[in-house]
Amino acid sequence: MPNQPNYDDIIKSLQEKYTKIDQDTDDHLYGLLYSKPITYWDYIQTDALLNLQIQRTTLPDEMVFITYHQINELIFKMILWEIDQIANAKQLNAEFFESKIMRISRYFDMLTTSFNIMREGMEVEQYMKFRYTLTPASGFQSAQYRFIEFASTELINLIDYRFRSTINRETPFINAFEHLYWQAAGKDHSTGKKSTLLINFEARYKDDFLRFMKNYNTKNLWSRFKELPKKDREDKDLITAMRHYDYTVNVTWVMAHYNAAKHYIESGLGDGEATGGSDWKKYMHPKYQRRIFFPELWSEDELKNWGTNH
């Protein structure tokens, strides 16, 4: 037949593909006879995804809270996926680096603007009721967000500023871990005793955190940036992207989170405490913790006034 497609090239490519992995091409082609065509719901796993929202109360707006935070975790996964490509790239250049950083920044831009969904999408009265069923859980316990921090900057920039002079690259990771900025939010200020919030968090993730800290110690975003040729390190587009990412994560997004929390916690309908019992104001507000991923890219004046305009 004159219009019959010629599959010879495709078959040849398939044979080459399977030969490289020591597979029989005939077996794979034969298997296609019995495979089902893909559908959107199977590929996205829609049914499984939509069955992950399990309420603890009968209050309708709890569904908003659960779904919103699950969306955040999915976006965190996308962010880590992009960071991983920079961290493990065999050859880096300014163009590739900048494109990935801007992808990450767009995710955080979306997270920043999305806080209005939670702030305006839940009745204060409902939140102040179902929040008590969450104790002692807290968004503080997002492991993926901690991974993003570890993967973005050198560890010293995540150490509580009060202890930075006592930490260096020779400090064991386990000791550095105990002095991370967010440790203070999970401890009693007078006794140093860890809260249930922090104890549970560490029981689940501490080993993972230590492995991740070690793994990204020399391939975090700042470390990889420093490996670039001088010309690329001075690329204006890349520097702008790095600064945008830094400010978006550590000031803009944090303040959006802070203001959403304040809207509910200080509504006058509760005890004024975070669900996990943390000192949420000092933990969250950038002017206190001064979380900065790339301090070398900011002027002395910018560093001095970090977060003070919010």
N, C-alpha and C positions, 0 to 999 in steps of 0.2 A: 504494500500500500504506500502511495507516494508521501503521505503526511504522517507516516508512522515515526514517532520519536526514536532517536538513536540513543540507547542507554549504555553503550559500550564504555564511554568515558566515565560515567557515574559508577558502573560496576568495577571498573579498573581502580578508581579512587577508593571505593569501599574495600576492595581486596588489599590495597596498600595499607589502609587504615587498620584493618584487622590483623594483617600479617605482622605489623609492628608490635602488636600486643599479644601475639601468639594465639590468635583466635581463628576459628574456621568461618570463613565468610558465608558458606552455605548454611551453617546453623543459624546465623543471624538473619539471613534472608528468609529462611524457612519459618523462623519465629514470627516474622511480620505477618504471615498468613493468619495467625491466631490472635494478634494483638488488637486491642480495642482502640478506636479513634479517640484522640484526646478531646476533652471538653473543658470549657473555662472553669467550671466548678471543681473538676478533678485536679486541674493544674494548679489552681489557687488554693485548693483545699478549703473551699468556702464553708462547707458544713462544719468541719472541725473548728475553723476559726470563729464562727458565730456561736459556737457552743462553749467558748472559754469564758464567757461573762457570767459569773455565778455570784448572785447577790447574797449578802448575809442578813439583810433586812427586807422589809416589805416596802420601803420608801423608794418611789420611782426614780428619783434623781441619783440614787446610788449607782444605777446603770450608767449614767453619764460619767461619773467618777471612775468607775472600773474601766469602761471602754476607752476613755481619754488616756488613762495611764498605760493601757496596753498599746495604744497607738504610739505613745511616747517611746515605749520600749522597742517597738518595731523600727521606729526612726533611729533610735540609738544603734540598733543593729546595722542599719544602712550606713551610719556614720563610721562605725568601726570597720565596715567592709571597705570603705574608701581609704581610711587611714592605713589599713593593712596593705593596700596596694602601694602606698608610698613607702611604708616601712620595709617592705620586702622587694622593692624594685631593684633590679641589678644595675640598671643605668637610669640615673635621674637627670632631669633638666628643668629649667625654670618653667617652661610651658606646661609640662606634665604636672609638676608640683602645683602650679597655680590653678590648673583646671580641677584638680582633686580638692584643693582647699576651698575653692568656690562652691563646689558641690556640697561639701560639708557645711559651709556657711549658710547655704540656702536651706539646708535641713534645719539648722538652728534658727534661721530667720522665721521659718514656718512654725517652729516650736514656740518662739517668742510671741508671735501674733496669735497663736492658738490658745493662749491662756485666757483670752476673753470668752472662749467657748465654755471653759470650766467656771470662770468667774460669773458670767452672766447666764450660764446654762444650768445652774443649780440654785434652788431656793435655799437661802441661808438657814431657815428653820429646819429643813430636811437634812442638810449637811451637818448641822450642829447636833443632830440626833444620831445619824448613822456613823459619824466619826468615832463615837465612843466604842463601837463594835470593832474598830480597827486597832485599838490600843493593844500592844505597844508597837504595831507596825507603823512605818513611815516611808515617804518617798526618799528619805535619807538612805534607805536600804536598796537603792537601785545600783546593783553591781555593775551594770553596763556603763552607767555614767562614770563610775570610778575607773573603769577600764579606759574610757575616753580620756579622762584626765591623765592617767599614767602614760597613755600612748601619745599624748600631745606635747608634753614638756619634760624637761629634766626633773628628776624627783625632788631636788632641793626647792623647786618652786611650789611644791605641794606641801612642804613642811610648815607647820605652825611657825609664823614669823618670830615668835618668842624663842624658838629653839634652833633657828637656822645656823647660828654661829657654832653650834655644837655638832652639826651634821656635815659630813663630806662624803666623797666617793668611797672612802675606806670603811664607812659605817655599815655594819651588817644590815641587810634589808629588814630583818625582823625588828631591829631597833629603830630604823627610819619609819617603819610602819606605825610604831607606837607614837610617833610624833607628827603624823599627818594632820593637816589643819582640821579635818572633820572629826578627829578623835576627841577634841575638846568639847564638841557639841554632844557627845555621848557619855560624858563623865560628869560626876558631881564636882563642882568647882572647889568645894571645901575639903573633900576627902579623897578625890581622885578615883573614886569607885566607879566602875563602868556600869552604865544603865543596862536594863534588860534589852533595850533597843540595840545597843552596841554588842552585847554579849551574843545575842541571836545572830546578828549580822556576821560577826567574826566566826561563829561556829559553822556557818554555812559557806562563807566565802574566803576566809583568811588565807587558806592554802592556795586558792586560785589567785588571790591578789599577789601573794609573794612570788608565785611563778610568773605572773604577768609583769610585775615590776622588774624582775630580773631579765625577762625576755626583751622588754622594751627599753631597758636601761641605755642601750646604745643605738636604738633604731626608732626612738620616738620622733615626732615631727621636727623638733628643734635640732636634735642630733643629726638627722638626715639633711636638714637645711644647711647645717654647718659643713657638710660634706660636699656641697655643691661648689663648682668653680666660682671664683671671685666675681666674675661677670654675672653669673646667675644669682648670686647672693645680693647683688646690687640692682637686680631687675625691679623696676618700679611697680610693675603689675603684681609681681609675686609678693613684694613687701606690703603693698596695699591689701592684698588678699590675706596675708598672715595677720596683719593688724586688725582687719575686719573680723576675722575668725576669733582672735583673742578677745576683742572687745565685746563681740556678740555673745560669746559663751560666758565670759566672766563678769560682764556688767549688764548688758541689755537683757539677756535671757534670765539671768539671776534676778534682776529687779522685777521682771514680769512675774516670775514665780513668787518673789517676796510680796509684791502688791496683791497677788491673788490670795496668798495665805493670810495676809493682813486683813483683807476684806472679810474673811470668815472668822478668823481667830479673834479679831478685835471687834466683832459685831455686837458684843455685849450679851450674847446668848449662851456663852460658855465660860470656861475657867481661864481663858486667855493663854492656854498652854497648847503646844503642838501635840499631835497624837502620840509621838514617840517620847515626849517629855524633854526634847532638846531645847537649848537656848536658841530658838530659831532665828531671832533677830541678828544676833552676833554671828551665828553660823552662816546665814544667808547673805547678809548685806556686804557688798564688795569692799566698802570702805573699812570694814573691820578685818576681814581675812586677807584682802589684797591678793586674791588669786590672779596671777598673771602668767600666762604660758611663755610669752616671748619678751621678757623685760628689756632685752637688748634693742628691741625695735621701737622703744618708746623713749621720749625725752625725760630728763630729770623732773621737769615740771609736770608732765603727764603722769609719771609714776607717783609723784607726791600727791597729786589730786585724784588718784584712781577711785572712781566710784563716788566721789563727794558731790557730784552735781545731780545725784538722783535722790 
